[in-house]
Amino acid sequence: SMDRFQWVDISPQPDRAITTNQGKAVELIVLDYFIPGYHFIDWCPKLLQAFPDARLIAVSSSPSRSDRTNALKSGADAFFEKHTRARRTRTKSE
């Protein structure tokens, strides 16, 4: 349920998410694997360093196994393919 979240912020760029939410208790980050001008592999660790208590979910329209593998190796807790059913998730333990 979304009721447990006190607030939700939408940031179009990961650097803006860090500056806008600095000092806040961020619990969940949903990050698109492909954001023009931003490389997921670089920004995933930066976001997790800025918000150490947060879980990070990567989303992508790419069915590439290497994208999924790279996202999880970069620190994402889960990887969702946008075009598949929600129950087909990939987590670090898989």
TIMI-2910 file (N, C-alpha, C, CB; in pm, 1 decimal, decimal comma, always signed):
<rs>
+----------+----------+----------+----------+----------+----------+----------+----------+----------+----------+----------+----------+------+
!      n_x !      n_y !      n_z !     ca_x !     ca_y !     ca_z !      c_x !      c_y !      c_z !     cb_x !     cb_y !     cb_z ! resn !
+----------+----------+----------+----------+----------+----------+----------+----------+----------+----------+----------+----------+------+
!    +82,9 !   -118,9 !     +0,0 !     +0,0 !     +0,0 !     +0,0 !    +87,4 !   +125,5 !     +0,0 !    -94,3 !     -0,3 !   +121,2 !  Ser !
!    +48,8 !   +222,1 !    -76,6 !   +122,9 !   +348,9 !    -82,9 !    +95,5 !   +436,3 !    +39,2 !    +86,4 !   +425,3 !   -210,5 !  Met !
!     +0,0 !   +398,2 !   +123,6 !    -33,6 !   +477,7 !   +241,6 !    +82,6 !   +489,7 !   +338,8 !   -152,3 !   +417,5 !   +312,1 !  Asp !
!   +176,0 !   +396,2 !   +335,6 !   +287,0 !   +398,8 !   +431,0 !   +387,7 !   +507,7 !   +399,6 !   +356,7 !   +265,2 !   +433,3 !  Arg !
!   +384,9 !   +561,2 !   +275,7 !   +478,5 !   +666,4 !   +238,2 !   +420,9 !   +802,2 !   +275,2 !   +510,4 !   +660,3 !    +87,6 !  Phe !
!   +500,9 !   +883,1 !   +345,5 !   +455,3 !  +1014,9 !   +387,4 !   +458,6 !  +1115,4 !   +273,0 !   +539,9 !  +1065,0 !   +502,4 !  Gln !
!   +550,3 !  +1097,3 !   +180,7 !   +560,8 !  +1186,9 !    +64,8 !   +628,8 !  +1113,7 !    -49,3 !   +639,2 !  +1316,3 !   +100,6 !  Trp !
!   +605,1 !  +1160,8 !   -169,1 !   +666,3 !  +1104,5 !   -289,4 !   +720,0 !  +1220,8 !   -371,2 !   +563,7 !  +1018,1 !   -372,6 !  Val !
!   +839,6 !  +1206,1 !   -421,7 !   +900,5 !  +1308,7 !   -505,8 !   +932,1 !  +1248,5 !   -641,3 !  +1028,6 !  +1367,0 !   -440,0 !  Asp !
!   +911,4 !  +1325,6 !   -745,1 !   +947,3 !  +1282,6 !   -880,1 !  +1055,7 !  +1375,6 !   -930,1 !   +823,3 !  +1282,8 !   -976,2 !  Ile !
!  +1170,1 !  +1319,1 !   -963,2 !  +1283,0 !  +1396,7 !  -1013,6 !  +1318,1 !  +1346,4 !  -1153,2 !  +1406,1 !  +1386,5 !   -917,8 !  Ser !
!  +1324,0 !  +1436,2 !  -1250,5 !  +1354,5 !  +1392,2 !  -1386,7 !  +1499,1 !  +1349,0 !  -1407,0 !  +1322,7 !  +1501,8 !  -1482,6 !  Pro !
!  +1588,4 !  +1392,8 !  -1318,8 !  +1729,1 !  +1354,0 !  -1327,8 !  +1777,7 !  +1308,3 !  -1191,2 !  +1816,1 !  +1471,2 !  -1380,3 !  Gln !
!  +1869,2 !  +1210,8 !  -1189,1 !  +1917,0 !  +1159,2 !  -1060,2 !  +1993,4 !  +1262,2 !   -977,2 !  +2005,2 !  +1039,8 !  -1083,5 !  Pro !
!  +2069,1 !  +1352,7 !  -1040,5 !  +2140,3 !  +1452,8 !   -961,9 !  +2043,4 !  +1548,0 !   -893,1 !  +2236,6 !  +1531,2 !  -1050,5 !  Asp !
!  +1934,1 !  +1577,5 !   -959,2 !  +1831,5 !  +1664,3 !   -899,7 !  +1762,5 !  +1593,9 !   -782,5 !  +1726,8 !  +1705,4 !  -1006,2 !  Arg !
!  +1745,7 !  +1463,5 !   -793,6 !  +1685,8 !  +1386,9 !   -683,4 !  +1771,4 !  +1397,7 !   -557,9 !  +1668,5 !  +1238,7 !   -723,2 !  Ala !
!  +1902,5 !  +1395,0 !   -576,8 !  +1993,0 !  +1405,2 !   -461,7 !  +1985,6 !  +1543,6 !   -399,0 !  +2137,4 !  +1374,1 !   -503,6 !  Ile !
!  +1993,8 !  +1648,4 !   -479,4 !  +1993,2 !  +1784,3 !   -423,6 !  +1858,2 !  +1820,5 !   -363,4 !  +2030,1 !  +1885,6 !   -531,3 !  Thr !
!  +1749,6 !  +1775,4 !   -424,8 !  +1615,2 !  +1807,4 !   -375,8 !  +1581,2 !  +1734,5 !   -246,5 !  +1512,3 !  +1773,4 !   -481,2 !  Thr !
!  +1631,9 !  +1614,7 !   -230,5 !  +1592,0 !  +1530,7 !   -116,9 !  +1701,1 !  +1508,7 !    -13,7 !  +1546,4 !  +1398,6 !   -166,7 !  Asn !
!  +1808,4 !  +1584,0 !    -23,8 !  +1919,1 !  +1571,3 !    +71,1 !  +1869,7 !  +1591,3 !   +213,9 !  +2030,5 !  +1672,6 !    +38,5 !  Gln !
!  +1908,5 !  +1498,8 !   +301,4 !  +1869,0 !  +1507,5 !   +441,6 !  +1734,6 !  +1443,7 !   +472,6 !  +1865,5 !  +1649,6 !   +482,9 !  Gly !
!  +1663,6 !  +1399,2 !   +371,6 !  +1534,1 !  +1334,8 !   +393,6 !  +1553,0 !  +1183,2 !   +405,9 !  +1435,4 !  +1368,5 !   +277,9 !  Lys !
!  +1460,5 !  +1118,5 !   +472,7 !  +1466,0 !   +973,7 !   +492,6 !  +1402,6 !   +904,0 !   +372,5 !  +1394,1 !   +932,6 !   +624,6 !  Ala !
!  +1477,8 !   +891,7 !   +266,1 !  +1427,8 !   +827,9 !   +144,1 !  +1426,9 !   +676,8 !   +163,6 !  +1514,6 !   +867,1 !    +20,5 !  Val !
!  +1311,5 !   +614,5 !   +135,6 !  +1295,9 !   +470,5 !   +154,2 !  +1300,8 !   +391,9 !    +24,4 !  +1166,8 !   +442,5 !   +223,7 !  Glu !
!  +1258,0 !   +453,9 !    -84,7 !  +1246,6 !   +382,2 !   -211,0 !  +1285,7 !   +474,1 !   -326,3 !  +1103,1 !   +328,4 !   -230,7 !  Leu !
!  +1368,1 !   +420,1 !   -415,5 !  +1407,9 !   +491,0 !   -537,2 !  +1371,7 !   +402,2 !   -654,6 !  +1561,5 !   +526,5 !   -537,2 !  Ile !
!  +1300,4 !   +456,9 !   -751,1 !  +1271,3 !   +387,0 !   -875,6 !  +1346,4 !   +463,6 !   -983,4 !  +1114,8 !   +378,7 !   -905,6 !  Val !
!  +1440,3 !   +396,3 !  -1048,4 !  +1529,1 !   +461,4 !  -1144,2 !  +1521,7 !   +391,8 !  -1278,9 !  +1673,5 !   +462,2 !  -1092,6 !  Leu !
!  +1491,7 !   +469,0 !  -1382,9 !  +1490,2 !   +413,8 !  -1517,6 !  +1633,5 !   +382,1 !  -1559,3 !  +1423,4 !   +512,4 !  -1617,9 !  Asp !
!  +1652,8 !   +267,9 !  -1622,3 !  +1787,5 !   +227,8 !  -1663,3 !  +1842,7 !   +319,9 !  -1771,8 !  +1786,8 !    +83,2 !  -1713,2 !  Tyr !
!  +1756,0 !   +373,0 !  -1856,0 !  +1799,9 !   +462,4 !  -1963,6 !  +1742,8 !   +602,0 !  -1944,4 !  +1758,2 !   +406,8 !  -2100,6 !  Phe !
!  +1825,4 !   +694,6 !  -1898,6 !  +1790,7 !   +836,1 !  -1890,3 !  +1895,1 !   +908,3 !  -1975,0 !  +1787,8 !   +889,5 !  -1739,1 !  Ile !
!  +1852,0 !   +976,8 !  -2080,6 !  +1950,1 !  +1043,5 !  -2167,6 !  +2046,5 !  +1133,1 !  -2088,7 !  +1877,5 !  +1127,0 !  -2273,4 !  Pro !
!  +2175,3 !  +1110,7 !  -2111,2 !  +2278,3 !  +1190,0 !  -2043,4 !  +2320,7 !  +1137,0 !  -1908,0 !  +2230,5 !  +1328,1 !  -2026,7 !  Gly !
!  +2256,0 !  +1031,5 !  -1859,6 !  +2286,4 !   +974,7 !  -1728,2 !  +2306,9 !   +824,3 !  -1743,6 !  +2172,4 !  +1005,3 !  -1625,4 !  Tyr !
!  +2417,5 !   +774,5 !  -1693,4 !  +2445,3 !   +632,1 !  -1701,2 !  +2406,2 !   +566,0 !  -1570,0 !  +2594,1 !   +606,3 !  -1733,5 !  His !
!  +2316,2 !   +469,7 !  -1578,3 !  +2265,9 !   +400,7 !  -1460,3 !  +2379,4 !   +348,5 !  -1373,4 !  +2175,2 !   +286,1 !  -1501,3 !  Phe !
!  +2478,2 !   +288,6 !  -1436,7 !  +2588,8 !   +226,3 !  -1363,9 !  +2663,8 !   +328,9 !  -1279,0 !  +2685,5 !   +158,3 !  -1461,7 !  Ile !
!  +2665,5 !   +454,0 !  -1321,1 !  +2729,9 !   +560,3 !  -1243,2 !  +2637,6 !   +615,2 !  -1134,6 !  +2774,1 !   +673,7 !  -1335,4 !  Asp !
!  +2508,8 !   +630,9 !  -1167,3 !  +2416,9 !   +698,7 !  -1075,8 !  +2355,5 !   +609,1 !   -969,9 !  +2308,3 !   +761,7 !  -1153,3 !  Trp !
!  +2342,6 !   +482,8 !   -995,6 !  +2286,4 !   +393,2 !   -894,9 !  +2367,5 !   +398,1 !   -765,0 !  +2281,5 !   +249,4 !   -948,7 !  Cys !
!  +2499,7 !   +379,9 !   -769,4 !  +2577,3 !   +388,0 !   -645,3 !  +2572,9 !   +526,6 !   -579,9 !  +2721,0 !   +350,5 !   -673,1 !  Pro !
!  +2567,6 !   +633,0 !   -660,2 !  +2561,0 !   +768,7 !   -604,7 !  +2430,9 !   +790,2 !   -528,5 !  +2574,3 !   +873,4 !   -716,4 !  Lys !
!  +2320,4 !   +741,8 !   -584,6 !  +2191,5 !   +754,4 !   -516,7 !  +2189,4 !   +673,0 !   -387,8 !  +2077,6 !   +709,5 !   -609,1 !  Leu !
!  +2243,9 !   +552,6 !   -392,9 !  +2246,3 !   +468,9 !   -273,1 !  +2339,6 !   +524,6 !   -166,2 !  +2288,2 !   +327,7 !   -309,0 !  Leu !
!  +2444,7 !   +593,2 !   -207,4 !  +2532,6 !   +658,2 !   -110,5 !  +2462,3 !   +778,2 !    -47,1 !  +2664,3 !   +702,4 !   -177,7 !  Gln !
!  +2387,8 !   +852,7 !   -127,4 !  +2315,1 !   +969,2 !    -75,9 !  +2199,7 !   +927,7 !    +14,8 !  +2262,1 !  +1054,0 !   -191,6 !  Ala !
!  +2139,9 !   +811,5 !    -13,9 !  +2024,2 !   +763,0 !    +62,0 !  +2048,9 !   +618,2 !   +104,4 !  +1893,0 !   +774,2 !    -22,4 !  Phe !
!  +2133,1 !   +596,5 !   +204,4 !  +2177,0 !   +460,9 !   +241,0 !  +2066,8 !   +367,5 !   +291,8 !  +2281,7 !   +470,8 !   +345,2 !  Pro !
!  +1955,4 !   +421,1 !   +336,6 !  +1847,1 !   +336,1 !   +386,5 !  +1746,0 !   +299,8 !   +278,3 !  +1776,1 !   +405,1 !   +500,7 !  Asp !
!  +1765,9 !   +350,0 !   +158,4 !  +1669,7 !   +329,1 !    +50,3 !  +1693,0 !   +196,8 !    -22,2 !  +1677,0 !   +444,0 !    -48,8 !  Ala !
!  +1587,0 !   +143,4 !    -75,1 !  +1591,4 !    +32,7 !   -169,3 !  +1581,1 !    +95,4 !   -307,6 !  +1475,9 !    -73,3 !   -143,0 !  Arg !
!  +1651,4 !    +37,6 !   -405,2 !  +1648,9 !    +93,5 !   -540,1 !  +1598,4 !    -10,4 !   -639,0 !  +1788,8 !   +143,2 !   -581,2 !  Leu !
!  +1497,4 !    +27,8 !   -714,4 !  +1440,6 !    -57,7 !   -817,1 !  +1475,7 !     +2,0 !   -953,0 !  +1285,9 !    -72,5 !   -799,8 !  Ile !
!  +1531,2 !    -79,8 !  -1040,0 !  +1561,3 !    -38,1 !  -1177,0 !  +1445,6 !    -81,0 !  -1267,0 !  +1697,0 !    -99,3 !  -1226,8 !  Ala !
!  +1405,6 !     +9,0 !  -1356,8 !  +1303,7 !    -24,6 !  -1455,7 !  +1360,5 !     +2,6 !  -1594,0 !  +1172,3 !    +56,6 !  -1432,1 !  Val !
!  +1322,6 !    -81,1 !  -1690,0 !  +1375,4 !    -63,8 !  -1824,7 !  +1284,3 !   -130,0 !  -1926,4 !  +1516,9 !   -121,1 !  -1835,0 !  Ser !
!  +1283,0 !    -74,5 !  -2045,7 !  +1210,4 !   -138,8 !  -2155,3 !  +1301,8 !   -235,7 !  -2229,5 !  +1153,7 !    -33,2 !  -2252,6 !  Ser !
!  +1425,8 !   -244,1 !  -2188,6 !  +1522,3 !   -333,4 !  -2252,1 !  +1508,2 !   -475,9 !  -2197,4 !  +1666,1 !   -281,6 !  -2230,2 !  Ser !
!  +1498,7 !   -573,3 !  -2284,9 !  +1494,4 !   -712,2 !  -2238,7 !  +1634,6 !   -772,9 !  -2224,2 !  +1411,5 !   -796,4 !  -2335,5 !  Pro !
!  +1736,9 !   -691,2 !  -2235,7 !  +1875,2 !   -738,3 !  -2233,4 !  +1913,0 !   -796,9 !  -2098,3 !  +1969,5 !   -624,9 !  -2268,3 !  Ser !
!  +1965,2 !   -918,0 !  -2101,9 !  +2014,2 !   -980,5 !  -1977,9 !  +2131,5 !   -902,3 !  -1919,9 !  +2056,1 !  -1126,4 !  -2003,9 !  Arg !
!  +2214,7 !   -845,9 !  -2006,4 !  +2330,4 !   -770,8 !  -1956,2 !  +2286,2 !   -644,1 !  -1884,0 !  +2425,3 !   -735,0 !  -2071,5 !  Ser !
!  +2179,3 !   -578,1 !  -1929,9 !  +2128,5 !   -460,3 !  -1859,0 !  +2080,6 !   -499,4 !  -1720,2 !  +2014,1 !   -393,6 !  -1938,1 !  Asp !
!  +2008,0 !   -609,2 !  -1711,6 !  +1959,1 !   -658,7 !  -1582,5 !  +2076,5 !   -692,0 !  -1491,1 !  +1869,1 !   -783,2 !  -1602,0 !  Arg !
!  +2174,3 !   -764,1 !  -1543,5 !  +2291,6 !   -802,2 !  -1465,9 !  +2368,7 !   -679,0 !  -1418,5 !  +2382,8 !   -892,8 !  -1548,7 !  Thr !
!  +2389,8 !   -583,9 !  -1508,3 !  +2462,9 !   -462,3 !  -1472,1 !  +2388,2 !   -379,2 !  -1368,6 !  +2489,0 !   -378,2 !  -1595,9 !  Asn !
!  +2256,4 !   -372,8 !  -1380,0 !  +2177,0 !   -297,6 !  -1281,9 !  +2191,9 !   -358,7 !  -1142,8 !  +2027,9 !   -294,9 !  -1323,1 !  Ala !
!  +2180,5 !   -489,2 !  -1134,5 !  +2192,0 !   -555,7 !  -1004,4 !  +2333,7 !   -546,5 !   -948,7 !  +2150,5 !   -702,2 !  -1016,2 !  Leu !
!  +2434,0 !   -558,3 !  -1035,2 !  +2573,0 !   -542,9 !   -989,9 !  +2602,6 !   -401,0 !   -943,7 !  +2669,2 !   -581,2 !  -1101,4 !  Lys !
!  +2530,2 !   -303,8 !   -999,0 !  +2551,4 !   -162,7 !   -962,3 !  +2484,4 !   -126,7 !   -831,0 !  +2499,4 !    -71,4 !  -1072,1 !  Ser !
!  +2403,5 !   -218,9 !   -777,3 !  +2341,9 !   -194,4 !   -647,4 !  +2190,6 !   -197,0 !   -643,8 !  +2386,2 !    -65,8 !   -598,1 !  Gly !
!  +2125,5 !   -210,6 !   -759,5 !  +1979,4 !   -217,4 !   -760,1 !  +1932,6 !   -340,0 !   -682,6 !  +1925,2 !   -221,1 !   -904,9 !  Ala !
!  +1823,8 !   -324,8 !   -610,5 !  +1767,1 !   -435,9 !   -534,7 !  +1676,7 !   -523,2 !   -620,9 !  +1689,4 !   -383,3 !   -415,4 !  Asp !
!  +1623,7 !   -465,9 !   -727,7 !  +1536,9 !   -540,2 !   -818,4 !  +1540,6 !   -475,1 !   -955,7 !  +1391,8 !   -546,3 !   -764,4 !  Ala !
!  +1500,7 !   -550,9 !  -1056,5 !  +1498,2 !   -503,7 !  -1194,9 !  +1364,0 !   -542,5 !  -1253,8 !  +1617,0 !   -563,3 !  -1279,3 !  Phe !
!  +1288,7 !   -443,9 !  -1300,2 !  +1160,1 !   -468,9 !  -1363,7 !  +1169,4 !   -434,4 !  -1511,2 !  +1047,6 !   -387,8 !  -1295,6 !  Phe !
!  +1128,6 !   -526,1 !  -1595,9 !  +1117,0 !   -498,7 !  -1738,1 !   +978,8 !   -437,0 !  -1759,2 !  +1137,4 !   -629,6 !  -1825,4 !  Glu !
!   +973,3 !   -319,0 !  -1820,1 !   +847,1 !   -246,6 !  -1835,4 !   +742,2 !   -324,0 !  -1914,7 !   +872,5 !   -114,8 !  -1902,3 !  Lys !
!   +785,7 !   -406,0 !  -2006,6 !   +691,0 !   -473,4 !  -2095,2 !   +648,9 !   -612,3 !  -2046,3 !   +750,9 !   -485,2 !  -2232,2 !  His !
!   +690,9 !   -651,9 !  -1927,4 !   +652,8 !   -783,0 !  -1875,7 !   +564,0 !   -768,5 !  -1753,6 !   +776,9 !   -865,5 !  -1841,2 !  Thr !
!   +509,1 !   -877,3 !  -1711,9 !   +421,6 !   -876,9 !  -1595,0 !   +502,8 !   -848,0 !  -1468,5 !   +347,5 !  -1012,0 !  -1582,0 !  Arg !
!   +441,1 !   -781,9 !  -1375,8 !   +509,3 !   -740,9 !  -1252,1 !   +565,4 !   -859,3 !  -1174,3 !   +413,7 !   -663,1 !  -1163,6 !  Ala !
!   +505,9 !   -973,4 !  -1185,0 !   +555,5 !  -1087,7 !  -1107,6 !   +687,9 !  -1141,0 !  -1159,9 !   +453,3 !  -1198,7 !  -1108,1 !  Arg !
!   +727,6 !  -1101,2 !  -1280,4 !   +856,9 !  -1143,4 !  -1334,7 !   +963,2 !  -1041,3 !  -1296,0 !   +850,0 !  -1159,6 !  -1489,7 !  Arg !
!  +1002,2 !  -1042,6 !  -1173,4 !  +1104,5 !   -949,4 !  -1126,1 !  +1237,9 !  -1020,6 !  -1113,1 !  +1063,7 !   -887,0 !   -991,3 !  Thr !
!  +1341,1 !   -943,7 !  -1109,5 !  +1473,8 !   -996,6 !  -1088,3 !  +1531,9 !   -924,6 !   -967,6 !  +1563,9 !   -979,4 !  -1215,0 !  Arg !
!  +1576,8 !  -1001,4 !   -871,4 !  +1636,8 !   -943,4 !   -752,9 !  +1781,2 !   -987,9 !   -743,5 !  +1559,0 !   -982,8 !   -626,2 !  Thr !
!  +1853,1 !   -930,3 !   -648,5 !  +1994,2 !   -965,8 !   -630,7 !  +2012,5 !  -1114,3 !   -603,5 !  +2054,7 !   -885,1 !   -517,0 !  Lys !
!  +1916,0 !  -1177,2 !   -538,9 !  +1933,1 !  -1316,8 !   -500,4 !  +1903,9 !  -1414,6 !   -614,1 !  +1844,0 !  -1348,0 !   -383,5 !  Ser !
!  +1857,6 !  -1365,7 !   -728,1 !  +1827,6 !  -1455,8 !   -841,0 !  +1939,5 !  -1458,1 !   -941,0 !  +1699,1 !  -1414,6 !   -910,2 !  Glu !
+----------+----------+----------+----------+----------+----------+----------+----------+----------+----------+----------+----------+------+
</rs>
